[in-house]
Amino acid sequence: MTIRPELIEKLRARRDKLIDHVSPEKLEALHAKGLLSARERLLTLFDEGTFQELGLYAAHAATAFGLAGRTLPADGVIAGNGYVGPLQIAAFSQDFNVVAGTLGKMQARKITRIMRHALKTGVPLVAFKDSGGARIQEGVDALSGYGDVFYTNVLLSGVVPQIAVICGPCAGGAAYSPALMDFVIMTRNNAHMFLTGPEVIKAVTGRATTMAEVGGAEMHSTVSGNAHFVAEDDRHAITLVKQILSYLPANNTEDPPHDLSVPIEELEDPGINDCIPDSPSEPLDMYSVIRRLVDNGELLEVHAGFARNVIVGFARISGVVIGLVANQPMVNAGALDLNAADKVARFVRTCNIFNVPVVTLVDVPGFLPGVEQERGGIIRHGAKMLSAYGSCTSPKITVILRKAYGGSYLAMCSQEMGADMVYAWPTAEIAVMGAEAAVKILYRKELEQAEDRQAKAAELAQAYRDEFASPYVSASNFYITDVIEPQDTRWMVALALRKTLDKRELRPAKKHGNIPM
């Protein structure tokens, strides 16, 4: 049987009407703002010719108030799958040009269908968010739709990577779905994410505010911590998506994309010594150390603007994908605080989900003291780090560069918290507290009686370091694996990573542990 030509023409006409509903003038205006259309975002993400759409003809409920008889192309969301290199990806893109990208029951069905495809096939999910929130015309059906999306986000969590790209407004309940995903990217000038906007805040509280203040990318990346990355525009956001995926496996049953063909060269790096300040009281710039340890000096930093006293991100060491956690003494002396603890705990849990080895670089004087920290729950937040590291079964390599005092020594993945290998530089100090503070407590009377208190304090502090805080003391008790020269760090860590990649660690049978929220 031959299909009549008029049927083919009708099919093409219907498809073209749904696909090409954005006028050239509108597209030009979007491009001028650094925006792409919803469909362009997917076509830019996927390799050419690999995108297959799901639900192009899906339509909103005919009973929706005020929408009866209207055509809403693809019901305001484009969904499907395609390839980025050899990796299949499932994705959806909300279309702000269709009733402001608002979510109704059918849009939710399309979104959850592609999400479940990701779950069944074990592939990453990428979500382009550009929505005014719930579709008011559909009433409680829209709320039901959001519930379905949130529930499916939770099903996917811990199974496949979920990346949200906020390209425009992400209002009200729409903001919860990104918060349930692994990584959130916001575009600098066009993205806004909030539960209640400036008008509602002013009406309820009387306080005047701006969209940037309550929901902008800068705020979320530096203050709230809700955004992991800030992109300059849509195309840059898509580049970041591809960079993130280049460090992750497709799902939790696979290993990250290590390149084990890269040789481990036993090369000394005397230049790393130049990173170490002459005085223990001077801050070390951890970025200078990281650049010498990781391949090509490349670090994909996560949460770069948030809690800058710690650094987390993805890199490679001799071809092995790692999640890197490091104190940054240039900010608050590297002390851990509420936000730093949350940042590290979340990142370590993400690495553990996707079998990414964790390398921890330690130079920490302790948890940040203060009334605000205690009242803010530093005990609870610090315990998140202990829980994350303690429950992480990925390979864990720790290097203690200088200070490692008190509970922060444990919180930065000591041997007792499950580190597979712990190396220390000769400059390391491992103790309950810093030498100066310890001397004031232990030798108070001697200091009071000394003629030159400052000189006596310095003498006692050095004696304390030698007797109690020296890395050789910890090594003699087998609390650390080895004391190494800084110049040997890269190849020693590279070798340790290769030897622990096949690590298998079983835990007691349980639903899950109870993380201190």
C-alpha positions in Angstrom: 0.0 0.0 0.0 1.3 3.4 -1.0 0.9 6.3 1.4 -0.9 9.1 -0.4 1.3 12.2 -0.9 -1.3 14.5 0.7 -0.9 12.6 4.0 2.9 13.1 3.9 2.4 16.8 3.2 -0.1 17.1 6.1 2.3 15.4 8.4 5.2 17.7 7.4 3.0 20.8 7.7 1.9 19.8 11.2 5.4 19.0 12.3 6.8 22.3 10.9 4.1 24.3 12.6 5.0 22.8 16.0 8.8 22.9 15.5 9.1 26.3 13.9 6.7 28.3 16.0 9.3 30.9 17.0 9.6 33.7 14.5 13.0 34.7 13.0 12.6 38.1 14.7 12.0 36.5 18.0 15.0 34.3 17.6 17.2 37.2 16.7 16.1 39.0 19.9 16.8 36.0 22.0 20.3 35.6 20.5 21.1 39.2 21.2 20.5 38.5 24.9 22.7 35.4 24.8 19.7 33.1 24.8 18.8 30.2 22.5 15.4 28.9 21.9 14.3 25.7 23.7 14.9 23.6 20.7 18.2 25.2 19.8 19.5 24.3 23.3 19.0 20.6 22.7 20.3 20.7 19.1 23.4 22.5 20.4 23.9 20.0 23.2 23.6 16.9 21.0 25.8 15.7 18.2 24.2 16.6 14.8 21.6 14.2 13.6 21.3 12.2 16.9 18.4 13.9 18.6 15.1 12.0 18.7 12.1 13.8 20.1 9.5 12.3 22.4 5.9 13.7 22.5 6.0 16.4 19.9 2.2 16.2 19.5 1.3 16.0 23.2 -1.3 18.6 24.0 -2.5 20.2 27.2 -5.8 19.3 28.9 -8.7 20.5 26.8 -10.5 21.6 30.0 -7.7 23.9 31.0 -9.3 27.3 31.9 -8.8 29.8 29.1 -6.7 27.5 27.0 -9.4 25.5 25.3 -8.9 25.4 21.5 -5.3 26.9 21.7 -2.4 25.1 20.2 0.6 25.0 22.6 3.5 23.5 20.6 4.8 20.4 22.4 2.9 21.7 25.4 5.8 24.0 26.3 8.6 21.4 26.7 10.8 19.6 24.2 12.0 16.2 25.3 14.1 13.4 23.8 17.5 11.9 23.7 20.7 12.0 21.7 24.4 11.6 21.8 27.3 13.7 23.0 30.2 11.7 21.6 29.7 8.1 22.6 27.5 9.0 25.5 23.7 8.9 25.2 21.9 11.6 27.2 18.3 12.2 28.0 17.1 15.8 28.1 14.2 18.2 28.1 14.0 21.9 27.5 11.2 24.1 28.7 9.9 26.6 26.2 9.3 30.1 27.6 7.8 31.1 24.2 4.8 28.8 25.0 2.7 30.2 27.8 5.9 31.2 29.6 7.1 27.6 29.8 4.6 26.9 32.6 4.1 23.4 33.7 0.8 21.5 33.4 -0.1 17.9 33.7 0.9 16.9 30.1 4.2 18.8 30.3 4.9 16.9 33.6 4.1 13.6 31.9 6.6 14.3 29.1 9.3 15.4 31.6 8.8 12.3 33.8 8.7 10.0 30.7 12.1 11.1 29.5 13.4 11.0 33.1 12.3 7.4 33.5 13.9 6.6 30.1 17.2 7.9 31.7 16.6 5.7 34.7 15.8 2.6 32.7 18.7 3.0 30.3 21.2 4.3 32.8 22.1 7.6 31.0 22.6 11.1 32.4 19.7 13.6 32.4 20.1 17.3 31.4 17.2 19.7 32.1 17.0 23.2 30.6 14.8 25.2 33.0 13.0 28.2 31.6 9.6 28.4 33.2 7.2 30.8 34.9 6.2 28.0 37.3 2.9 26.2 37.6 0.3 26.7 34.9 -2.4 28.4 36.8 -5.1 27.6 34.2 -4.7 23.9 35.1 -5.2 24.4 38.8 -4.3 21.4 41.0 -3.3 19.3 38.0 -0.2 21.5 37.7 0.6 20.9 41.3 0.2 17.2 40.8 2.5 17.4 37.8 5.2 19.0 40.0 4.8 16.3 42.5 5.4 13.7 39.8 8.6 15.5 38.7 10.0 15.8 42.2 9.3 12.2 43.0 11.1 11.1 39.8 14.0 13.4 40.6 14.4 11.5 43.8 14.2 8.1 42.0 17.0 9.2 39.7 19.2 10.6 42.5 22.1 8.3 43.1 21.6 6.4 39.9 22.4 8.7 37.0 23.9 12.2 36.9 21.2 15.0 36.8 22.2 18.4 35.6 19.9 21.4 35.6 20.6 24.5 33.4 18.7 27.5 34.5 18.4 29.7 31.4 15.5 32.0 32.4 13.0 32.2 35.3 12.7 29.2 37.5 9.9 30.4 39.8 8.0 28.9 42.7 7.8 25.1 42.8 9.9 25.0 39.6 12.9 25.7 41.8 12.7 22.5 43.8 13.5 20.2 40.9 16.9 21.7 40.3 17.6 21.6 44.0 17.0 17.8 43.8 19.5 17.4 41.0 23.3 16.9 41.2 24.5 20.1 39.5 22.9 23.4 38.9 24.2 25.8 36.2 22.8 29.4 36.0 23.4 31.9 33.2 24.7 35.1 34.6 22.3 37.7 33.2 19.1 35.8 32.2 18.6 33.2 34.9 16.6 33.7 38.1 15.6 31.1 40.6 13.3 31.9 43.5 10.3 30.7 45.5 8.8 34.2 46.1 9.8 37.1 43.9 10.4 40.8 44.8 6.7 41.7 44.5 5.5 39.0 46.8 8.2 39.7 49.3 7.3 43.4 49.4 3.6 42.6 49.7 4.1 40.2 52.6 7.1 41.8 54.5 7.2 45.4 53.2 10.8 45.0 52.2 11.8 46.3 48.8 14.2 44.1 46.9 15.4 43.1 43.4 15.3 40.0 41.3 19.1 39.8 41.4 19.1 40.0 45.2 16.7 37.2 45.8 17.2 35.0 42.7 20.2 36.0 40.5 23.0 33.8 39.5 25.6 35.8 41.5 23.6 35.5 44.7 23.0 31.8 44.3 26.6 31.0 43.4 28.1 33.0 46.3 25.5 33.4 49.1 22.9 30.6 49.0 25.0 28.0 47.4 22.1 26.8 45.3 24.1 27.2 42.0 27.3 25.2 41.3 28.3 27.0 38.2 27.7 30.4 36.5 27.7 30.5 32.7 28.0 33.7 30.6 25.2 32.6 28.3 23.3 29.5 27.0 26.2 28.3 24.8 28.7 28.6 27.7 26.2 26.7 29.9 26.1 23.8 27.4 29.9 23.7 27.3 29.9 23.4 31.1 27.4 20.5 30.8 29.8 18.7 28.5 32.7 19.4 30.8 30.9 18.0 33.9 29.8 14.8 32.0 33.4 14.3 30.8 34.3 13.4 34.4 31.3 11.2 35.3 30.1 7.7 34.3 26.8 7.3 32.7 25.4 5.8 35.9 26.3 4.5 39.3 27.2 1.0 38.1 30.0 2.2 35.9 33.4 3.6 36.5 34.3 7.2 35.6 36.0 7.7 32.2 39.6 7.1 33.4 42.3 7.1 30.8 44.6 4.4 32.2 46.8 4.5 29.1 48.4 7.6 30.5 51.7 6.5 32.1 52.7 7.2 35.7 56.1 8.9 35.5 58.2 8.9 38.6 59.2 12.5 38.1 60.2 14.8 40.9 58.7 18.3 40.9 61.1 20.5 43.0 59.0 23.6 41.9 56.3 22.6 44.3 58.6 23.7 47.1 58.2 27.2 45.9 54.4 27.0 46.8 55.3 26.6 50.5 55.7 29.9 52.4 58.8 30.3 54.6 56.8 30.9 57.7 54.1 28.5 59.1 52.0 31.5 59.9 51.9 32.6 56.2 48.9 31.3 54.2 49.6 28.8 51.4 47.7 29.4 48.2 46.3 25.9 47.6 45.6 26.6 43.9 49.4 26.8 43.3 49.7 23.3 44.7 46.7 21.9 42.8 48.0 23.2 39.4 51.1 21.1 39.9 49.3 18.0 41.0 46.6 17.6 38.4 47.0 16.8 34.7 47.7 20.0 32.6 46.9 22.1 35.7 43.2 21.7 34.8 40.5 21.8 37.6 36.8 22.0 36.9 35.9 23.8 40.1 32.5 23.2 41.6 30.9 25.9 43.8 33.9 28.2 43.0 32.3 31.3 44.5 30.7 29.7 47.5 32.5 28.9 50.8 35.9 29.9 49.2 37.8 28.6 52.3 37.5 25.2 50.7 38.1 24.1 47.1 36.2 21.2 45.4 36.2 20.1 41.8 37.0 17.5 39.2 40.4 16.8 37.7 42.6 14.0 36.5 45.9 12.7 37.9 47.8 10.6 35.4 44.6 10.0 33.6 42.5 9.0 36.6 39.4 11.0 37.2 39.4 12.4 40.8 37.2 14.6 43.0 39.5 17.0 44.7 38.8 18.5 48.1 41.2 21.1 49.6 41.4 23.7 52.3 42.2 27.2 51.0 44.3 29.0 53.7 44.1 32.3 51.7 40.4 32.6 52.9 39.7 32.6 56.7 43.1 30.7 57.1 41.3 27.7 55.6 39.2 27.2 58.7 36.0 25.2 58.2 32.7 26.9 58.7 29.0 26.1 58.2 29.0 26.6 54.4 32.4 24.9 53.9 31.2 21.8 55.7 28.0 21.6 53.5 30.0 22.2 50.4 32.5 19.4 51.1 29.9 16.9 52.4 27.7 17.4 49.3 30.7 17.0 46.9 32.1 13.9 48.6 28.6 12.3 48.5 28.4 13.1 44.8 31.8 11.5 44.1 30.8 8.4 46.1 27.6 8.0 44.1 29.5 7.9 40.8 32.6 5.9 42.0 34.9 8.9 41.7 38.1 8.7 43.8 38.5 11.5 46.3 41.9 13.2 46.8 42.0 15.5 49.9 44.6 18.2 50.5 44.8 19.3 54.1 45.9 22.6 55.6 43.3 23.3 58.2 43.6 25.1 61.6 40.2 23.9 62.8 36.6 24.8 62.7 35.9 28.5 62.6 35.2 29.7 66.2 32.4 32.1 67.0 28.9 32.6 68.5 27.4 32.7 65.0 29.0 29.5 64.0 27.8 27.7 67.2 24.3 29.1 67.0 24.2 28.2 63.3 24.8 24.6 64.1 28.5 24.0 63.3 28.3 20.7 65.2 25.6 19.5 62.9 27.2 20.9 59.7 30.6 19.6 60.6 29.1 16.1 61.3 27.9 16.1 57.7 31.6 16.0 56.6 32.3 13.1 58.9 29.2 11.3 57.6 30.1 11.9 54.0 33.7 10.8 54.2 32.8 7.9 56.6 30.2 6.5 54.2 32.3 7.1 51.0 33.6 3.8 49.6 35.3 5.3 46.6 39.1 5.3 46.8 40.2 8.1 49.3 43.8 9.5 49.2 44.7 12.2 51.7 47.8 14.5 51.7 48.5 16.6 54.8 50.5 19.6 53.7 50.7 21.7 56.9 48.2 22.2 59.7 45.7 19.4 60.7 44.3 20.3 64.1 41.6 18.8 66.2 38.3 17.7 64.8 39.1 19.3 61.4 41.9 16.7 61.0 39.3 14.0 61.2 36.8 15.9 59.1 39.3 16.2 56.3 39.4 12.4 55.8 42.0 11.0 58.2 42.9 7.4 58.2 40.3 6.8 60.9 37.6 8.2 58.6 38.4 5.6 56.0 41.2 7.1 53.9 43.0 4.3 52.0 46.3 6.2 52.0 47.4 9.2 54.1 50.6 11.0 53.1 52.2 13.9 55.0 54.8 16.5 54.0 57.6 17.1 56.5 55.9 20.5 57.1 52.8 18.8 58.5 51.6 19.4 62.0 49.0 16.9 63.3 47.7 17.7 66.8 44.7 18.4 69.0 45.4 22.1 68.5 48.1 24.5 67.3 51.4 24.7 69.1 50.9 28.3 70.3 47.4 27.6 71.8 48.6 24.4 73.4 51.6 26.1 75.0 49.3 28.7 76.6 47.3 25.9 78.2 50.0 23.5 79.1 52.7 25.9 80.2 50.8 28.8 81.6 52.8 29.0 84.8 56.2 28.7 83.1 55.2 31.5 80.8 54.1 33.7 83.7 57.5 33.2 85.4 59.6 33.7 82.2 61.6 37.0 81.8 61.0 37.1 78.1 57.5 35.5 77.6 57.5 35.8 73.8 60.9 34.0 73.4 59.8 31.4 76.0 56.5 30.8 74.2 58.3 30.4 70.8 60.7 27.9 72.4 58.0 25.9 74.0 55.9 26.0 70.8 58.7 24.5 68.8 59.3 21.8 71.4 55.6 21.0 71.3 55.7 20.7 67.5 58.7 18.4 67.7 57.4 16.2 70.4 53.6 16.0 69.8 52.7 17.5 66.3 55.5 16.2 64.1 54.3 14.0 61.2 56.8 11.4 62.4 54.9 11.0 65.6 51.8 10.1 63.6 53.8 7.9 61.3 55.3 6.0 64.3 51.7 5.2 65.4 50.8 4.3 61.9 48.1 7.0 61.7 49.6 8.1 58.4 50.9 5.9 55.6 54.2 7.8 54.9 56.0 11.1 55.2 56.9 12.2 51.7 58.8 15.0 50.0 56.5 17.5 48.4 58.3 17.0 45.1 57.1 13.4 45.0 53.5 14.1 45.7 52.1 13.9 42.2 53.5 10.5 41.2 52.9 9.0 44.7 49.2 10.0 44.6 49.0 8.8 41.0 50.4 5.4 42.0 48.1 5.1 45.0 45.0 5.9 42.9 45.8 3.2 40.4 46.3 0.7 43.2 42.9 1.5 44.8 40.7 1.7 41.7 39.6 -1.9 42.2 38.7 -1.2 45.8 35.6 -3.0 47.0 34.2 -2.2 50.4 31.0 -3.7 51.8 28.8 -2.0 54.4 26.2 -3.3 56.8 22.8 -4.0 55.2 20.5 -1.0 55.7 18.2 1.3 53.9 20.6 4.3 54.4 22.4 6.1 57.1 20.9 9.1 58.8 22.9 12.1 57.7 22.8 15.0 60.2 20.7 17.5 58.1 
